[in-house]
């Protein structure tokens, strides 16, 4: 045996509390190990010194108090049921009663749940939005969307020839720019005609288009002539 194992069981060996086989192994080790033998001798001397001490008898009142305390504790334990066993019995009873109560409803509930799932699977595809073609996507209902409109113009007359403009307006109806459709921009090189066009646009009153009732930016097409102004949304 190793020394650390022998030192750990020396108190039991001194009191003859070890099994016979283990005691024989300890005895053989002590015969061959001076350090463990010295440790054993120290245990023996301590044991002998303790046995040589006189035994003291406890006072009579202490013995009586200890007996009274022990009697009260025993009575308390006999009257109080053990909590783990009581809780286990209570939970078992509740589980059994719940199982007996829910058993008649188990099959109808399972059937109703399965029926609901099947019906939902059959009806769910009808809630999806139908596919829309590109033409349908571009077609916005007029009830939900309106285009910009011309509400009025200034007192200045237009002096140039017939000119078609695509006028851009923001959500407040303010003109942000203009362009000539189809690349017809020859009049842009004539300063007088261009100034006349810009003076006319400066005093236009335009209402912006709307989408779902909210103003949005857009474009309005206007044709300027000497005698009239033609507006196309």
C-alpha positions as CSV (number, residue, x, y, z in Angstrom):
1,X,0.0,0.0,0.0
2,X,1.1,3.6,-0.6
3,X,1.9,5.8,2.4
4,X,-0.9,8.3,1.8
5,X,-3.5,5.5,1.8
6,X,-2.1,4.0,5.0
7,X,-2.1,7.5,6.8
8,X,-5.7,7.9,5.8
9,X,-6.8,4.6,7.4
10,X,-4.5,4.7,10.5
11,X,-7.3,5.9,12.9
12,X,-9.5,3.0,11.9
13,X,-6.5,0.6,12.2
14,X,-5.9,1.8,15.8
15,X,-9.5,1.1,16.7
16,X,-9.5,-2.3,15.0
17,X,-12.3,-1.0,12.6
18,X,-10.7,-2.1,9.3
19,X,-11.6,-5.4,7.4
20,X,-9.1,-8.2,8.0
21,X,-7.5,-8.0,4.6
22,X,-7.0,-4.3,4.8
23,X,-5.6,-4.6,8.3
24,X,-3.0,-7.1,7.1
25,X,-1.9,-4.8,4.3
26,X,-1.5,-1.9,6.7
27,X,0.4,-4.1,9.1
28,X,2.8,-5.2,6.4
29,X,3.4,-1.6,5.3
30,X,4.1,-0.4,8.9
31,X,6.7,-3.1,9.2
32,X,8.6,-1.8,6.2
33,X,8.0,2.0,6.4
34,X,9.6,3.9,9.3
35,X,7.7,7.1,8.6
36,X,4.2,5.4,8.7
37,X,5.3,3.4,11.8
38,X,6.2,6.6,13.6
39,X,2.8,8.1,12.6
40,X,1.2,5.0,14.0
41,X,3.1,5.3,17.3
42,X,1.9,8.9,17.6
43,X,-1.7,7.8,17.1
44,X,-1.2,5.1,19.7
45,X,0.2,7.6,22.3
46,X,-2.7,10.0,21.7
47,X,-5.2,7.2,22.0
48,X,-3.7,6.0,25.3
49,X,-3.6,9.6,26.7
50,X,-7.2,10.1,25.9
51,X,-8.2,6.9,27.5
52,X,-6.2,7.8,30.7
53,X,-8.3,10.9,31.2
54,X,-11.0,10.6,33.9
55,X,-14.6,10.3,32.7
56,X,-16.9,13.1,33.7
57,X,-20.5,12.4,34.5
58,X,-23.0,15.0,33.0
59,X,-25.2,16.9,35.5
60,X,-28.6,15.4,36.2
61,X,-30.5,18.5,35.0
62,X,-28.7,18.3,31.6
63,X,-29.8,14.7,31.1
64,X,-33.4,15.6,32.0
65,X,-33.4,18.5,29.6
66,X,-32.0,16.4,26.8
67,X,-34.7,13.7,27.3
68,X,-37.5,16.3,27.3
69,X,-36.2,17.8,24.0
70,X,-35.9,14.4,22.4
71,X,-39.4,13.5,23.5
72,X,-40.9,16.7,22.0
73,X,-39.0,16.3,18.7
74,X,-40.3,12.7,18.4
75,X,-43.9,13.7,19.0
76,X,-43.6,16.6,16.5
77,X,-42.3,14.2,13.8
78,X,-45.1,11.7,14.4
79,X,-47.8,14.4,14.2
80,X,-46.5,16.2,11.1
81,X,-46.8,14.3,7.8
82,X,-43.8,14.2,5.6
83,X,-44.1,16.9,3.0
84,X,-42.6,15.0,0.0
85,X,-44.9,12.0,0.4
86,X,-47.9,14.2,1.0
87,X,-47.2,16.4,-2.0
88,X,-46.6,13.4,-4.2
89,X,-49.9,11.8,-3.1
90,X,-51.8,15.1,-3.8
91,X,-50.3,15.5,-7.3
92,X,-51.1,11.9,-8.1
93,X,-54.7,12.4,-7.1
94,X,-55.1,15.6,-9.2
95,X,-53.5,14.0,-12.2
96,X,-55.8,11.0,-12.0
97,X,-59.0,13.2,-11.6
98,X,-57.9,15.5,-14.5
99,X,-57.3,12.4,-16.7
100,X,-60.7,11.0,-15.9
101,X,-62.4,14.3,-16.6
102,X,-60.6,15.0,-19.9
103,X,-60.8,11.5,-21.4
104,X,-64.4,11.9,-22.8
105,X,-63.4,15.1,-24.6
106,X,-60.1,13.9,-26.0
107,X,-61.5,12.3,-29.2
108,X,-64.0,15.1,-30.1
109,X,-61.3,17.7,-29.6
110,X,-58.8,15.9,-31.8
111,X,-61.4,15.5,-34.5
112,X,-62.4,19.2,-34.3
113,X,-58.7,20.3,-34.5
114,X,-58.1,18.0,-37.5
115,X,-61.2,19.4,-39.3
116,X,-60.2,23.0,-38.6
117,X,-56.7,22.4,-40.1
118,X,-58.2,20.7,-43.2
119,X,-60.7,23.5,-43.8
120,X,-58.1,26.2,-43.3
121,X,-55.8,24.5,-45.9
122,X,-58.7,24.5,-48.4
123,X,-59.8,28.1,-47.8
124,X,-56.4,29.7,-47.4
125,X,-55.5,29.8,-51.2
126,X,-58.6,32.0,-51.8
127,X,-57.2,34.8,-49.6
128,X,-54.1,35.3,-51.8
129,X,-54.1,38.2,-54.2
130,X,-54.5,37.1,-57.9
131,X,-51.5,37.6,-60.2
132,X,-51.6,40.9,-62.2
133,X,-50.2,41.5,-65.6
134,X,-47.9,44.5,-66.3
135,X,-50.8,46.4,-67.9
136,X,-52.9,45.9,-64.8
137,X,-50.1,47.0,-62.5
138,X,-49.7,50.3,-64.4
139,X,-53.5,50.9,-64.3
140,X,-54.3,52.8,-61.1
141,X,-58.0,53.3,-60.3
142,X,-59.1,56.9,-60.8
143,X,-60.8,56.8,-57.4
144,X,-57.5,56.3,-55.7
145,X,-55.3,58.4,-57.9
146,X,-55.7,61.8,-59.8
147,X,-53.4,63.7,-62.1
148,X,-52.2,67.3,-61.9
149,X,-54.7,69.9,-63.2
150,X,-54.3,73.5,-64.4
151,X,-56.4,75.9,-62.2
152,X,-55.4,79.2,-63.8
153,X,-52.8,81.3,-65.7
154,X,-51.4,84.8,-65.6
155,X,-52.4,87.8,-67.7
156,X,-49.4,87.6,-70.0
157,X,-50.1,86.5,-73.6
158,X,-47.9,84.0,-75.4
159,X,-46.1,85.4,-78.5
160,X,-44.5,82.3,-80.0
161,X,-45.8,79.5,-82.3
162,X,-47.5,76.4,-81.1
163,X,-45.3,74.8,-78.4
164,X,-46.0,71.6,-76.4
165,X,-44.5,71.3,-72.9
166,X,-44.3,68.6,-70.3
167,X,-44.3,70.5,-67.1
168,X,-43.1,68.8,-63.8
169,X,-44.7,69.8,-60.5
170,X,-44.0,68.7,-57.0
171,X,-46.5,67.7,-54.3
172,X,-47.3,71.4,-53.5
173,X,-48.1,72.3,-57.2
174,X,-44.9,74.3,-57.7
175,X,-43.3,73.9,-61.2
176,X,-39.9,72.3,-60.9
177,X,-39.0,72.0,-64.5
178,X,-40.2,71.7,-68.1
179,X,-39.2,69.9,-71.2
180,X,-40.3,69.6,-74.9
181,X,-41.6,66.1,-75.8
182,X,-40.4,64.2,-78.9
183,X,-37.2,66.2,-78.9
184,X,-38.8,69.4,-80.4
185,X,-36.4,71.9,-78.9
186,X,-35.7,74.4,-81.7
187,X,-37.6,77.1,-79.9
188,X,-35.1,76.9,-77.0
189,X,-32.5,78.7,-79.2
190,X,-34.9,81.7,-79.5
191,X,-34.4,83.9,-76.4
192,X,-37.6,85.8,-77.0
193,X,-39.8,82.7,-77.3
194,X,-38.1,81.1,-74.3
195,X,-38.7,84.1,-72.2
196,X,-42.3,84.2,-73.2
197,X,-42.8,80.5,-72.3
198,X,-41.1,81.0,-68.9
199,X,-43.2,84.1,-68.2
200,X,-46.4,82.2,-68.9
201,X,-45.3,79.2,-66.7
202,X,-44.4,81.6,-63.9
203,X,-48.0,82.6,-63.4
204,X,-49.6,79.1,-63.9
205,X,-51.6,77.8,-60.9
206,X,-51.5,74.0,-60.9
207,X,-53.1,71.6,-58.5
208,X,-50.8,68.5,-57.8
209,X,-52.0,65.0,-58.4
210,X,-53.0,62.8,-55.6
211,X,-52.6,59.1,-54.6
212,X,-54.9,57.7,-51.9
213,X,-55.8,61.4,-51.1
214,X,-52.3,62.6,-50.6
215,X,-50.6,65.1,-52.9
216,X,-47.8,63.7,-55.1
217,X,-45.4,65.1,-57.7
218,X,-46.3,64.5,-61.3
219,X,-46.2,65.8,-64.9
220,X,-48.8,67.7,-66.9
221,X,-48.7,68.3,-70.7
222,X,-49.5,71.9,-71.8
223,X,-49.8,73.2,-75.4
224,X,-49.2,76.9,-75.8
225,X,-50.6,78.8,-78.9
226,X,-51.2,82.4,-79.7
227,X,-54.9,82.2,-79.1
228,X,-55.3,79.5,-76.5
229,X,-53.7,77.0,-74.1
230,X,-54.6,73.4,-74.4
231,X,-54.0,71.2,-71.3
232,X,-53.6,67.4,-71.4
233,X,-53.1,65.3,-68.2
